[in-house]
Amino acid sequence: MKELKLYRRIALAEGISFLVLLLIAMPLKYYFDMPMAVKAVGWVHGLLFIAYILLTFSVVGTMQWNWFSTLVALAVSLIPAGTFWLDKSLKKREKELTNQTR
């Protein structure tokens, strides 16, 4: 369960960093000539993205996902706010798994 909680936190952080990159850092770069914003936020987002991908594969067994569910979990990271949508189902599944272990 600790791994799933970490996965949910990283997924949310990755989603937030993606939105910050798109909605704040990119406009700062292109409209206000501040490329450092994209560089800083881009690095953070890149690290969170890699952590998200790795953790996706590590929770496949815990979540009892098939290949399609795994593919969906990977694909939502490419959609702005996609990880927020995924978090709803992760939270529901986490609750189900917690109830099973009791």
KADAMO-V166745 format. One record per residue. RES is the residue in three letters. OMEGA is omega in whole degrees, -180 to 180 (none if undefined). BURIAL is + if it has 16 or more other C-alpha atoms within 10 Angstrom, else -. Layout:
RES/OMEGA/BURIAL + RES/OMEGA/BURIAL
This chain:
MET/179/- + LYS/-180/- + GLU/179/- + LEU/177/+ + LYS/177/- + LEU/179/- + TYR/180/+ + ARG/179/+ + ARG/179/- + ILE/179/+ + ALA/179/+ + LEU/178/+ + ALA/178/+ + GLU/178/+ + GLY/178/+ + ILE/-179/+ + SER/178/+ + PHE/179/+ + LEU/177/+ + VAL/178/+ + LEU/-177/+ + LEU/-171/+ + LEU/-179/- + ILE/-174/- + ALA/-179/+ + MET/176/+ + PRO/177/+ + LEU/-180/+ + LYS/-171/- + TYR/-179/- + TYR/-176/- + PHE/177/- + ASP/179/- + MET/-176/- + PRO/-179/- + MET/179/- + ALA/180/+ + VAL/-179/+ + LYS/-178/- + ALA/-178/- + VAL/179/+ + GLY/178/+ + TRP/-180/- + VAL/180/+ + HIS/179/+ + GLY/178/- + LEU/178/- + LEU/179/+ + PHE/179/+ + ILE/178/- + ALA/179/- + TYR/-180/+ + ILE/-180/+ + LEU/180/- + LEU/176/+ + THR/-180/+ + PHE/-179/- + SER/180/- + VAL/-179/+ + VAL/-179/+ + GLY/179/- + THR/-178/- + MET/-178/+ + GLN/180/- + TRP/169/- + ASN/-177/- + TRP/-179/- + PHE/178/- + SER/177/- + THR/179/+ + LEU/178/- + VAL/179/- + ALA/177/+ + LEU/-176/+ + ALA/-177/- + VAL/178/+ + SER/179/+ + LEU/-179/- + ILE/177/- + PRO/-179/- + ALA/179/+ + GLY/-179/+ + THR/176/+ + PHE/176/+ + TRP/-180/- + LEU/-177/+ + ASP/178/+ + LYS/180/- + SER/177/- + LEU/180/+ + LYS/179/- + LYS/-180/- + ARG/178/+ + GLU/178/+ + LYS/178/- + GLU/-179/- + LEU/178/- + THR/179/- + ASN/178/- + GLN/-176/- + THR/-180/- + ARG/none/-
